Amino acid sequence: MRIGQVVKLGLLCIFAAGANYLLNNLSVYIIKTPLYIDTVFTAAVGFAAGFIPGIVTALLTSAAESVKEGSFNPFFLCSIAEVCIVCLLKPSYPKEASLRKAQEGAGRRQISLAEAAGIFARLMVLFIVCALAISILGGVIDFIYHDVLSGSREYFNVEDNFKIGLLDSGIHSLAINILSRIPVNIVDRFIVIFGGYGVALLYRKIINNEK
């Protein structure tokens, strides 16, 4: 890989981490949305540039948030897991060359719709796997860090609302930590996966136009 490409990828990771940070602040403090959407641009980098840039973006984002909060955030492991899942299951990009060669009218429309349906199906699978995996991993981290290691809780999280309803059910604390995250992750992982793919498409279009 050329030095210029390394520099470009490094700048992309820094920009994406900054965008994650700004998006998180916008969501939490201005819009006041109780969702974890600070990995939209991490997913976008994973879609567009691959595994290593995605991991670097995840680590930079987590480092920025840890500095802001003044405490260690063990949930950076969820961001790393998300990058792994994205890179493993991500769909291919629309084949622009085949679209240019496609016939006009109904024939071109059928090819485009079939390709879009395939991409949407892959993204749905990716979204479901990601929502379940992050719920399980996040629940395990929460249980170990807060229940086993007695780590301090700095603030009230949105999943704590669901935990309250499960406390009297007699379910083990680990299961409560996992189950309480599923409703939240169903919403925010949908935004992260589909939003991240959209950002990646825009990035690739800009890069292709520059060539």
C-alpha positions, 0 to 999 in steps of 0.5 A: 500500500502506498504512503498516500493511501495510508495517509488518506485512510488515516485521515478517513479514520480520524474524520469518521471518529470525529463524526461519531463523536459529534453525532453522539453529542447531537443525539444525547444532548440536543435531540435527546435520543436514548440510542447508541448511534455513535458507531454509524461512521465506524460501520461506514468505514468498515463497509467502505475501507475494510477491517483495519480502518474500521477497527482504528475508527472504533478505537479512536471513537472510544478513546475520545469518549473515554477522555470526555467522560474521564473514565474507562469504557469497556464497551469499546469491545462492542464497537470492535465486534460490530466492525468484525460482523460488518466486514464479514457479512457486508453486501457487495456494492452495486455493479455500476458497470453492469448498470451502464450496460443494461438496456433502457426501460423495463430491463434496466429497472428489473436489474436495478430492483433485483440488485437492490433487493439482494443488497437490502436482504444482506443488510437485513441479515447483517442488522439482525446478527449485529443487534443480537450479537451486540446485545449479548456481548454488551450484556456480558460486559455489563454483567462482568464490569458492574456486577462481578467487578463492581464497576461504578455506574456513571449515569442511567442508561436507556436499557435500565428502564427495561431492567427495572421491569425484569428485576422481579421476574427472578431471571439471572442478572446476566440474562436481564442485562442481555434481554434489556438491550435487545429492544434498544439495539433493534432500533439503533443497530438498524440506524447504524447498519443502514445509515453506515452503508448509505454513508459508505456509498456516498464516500465511494461515489465521491472517491470514484468521481475524483478518479 
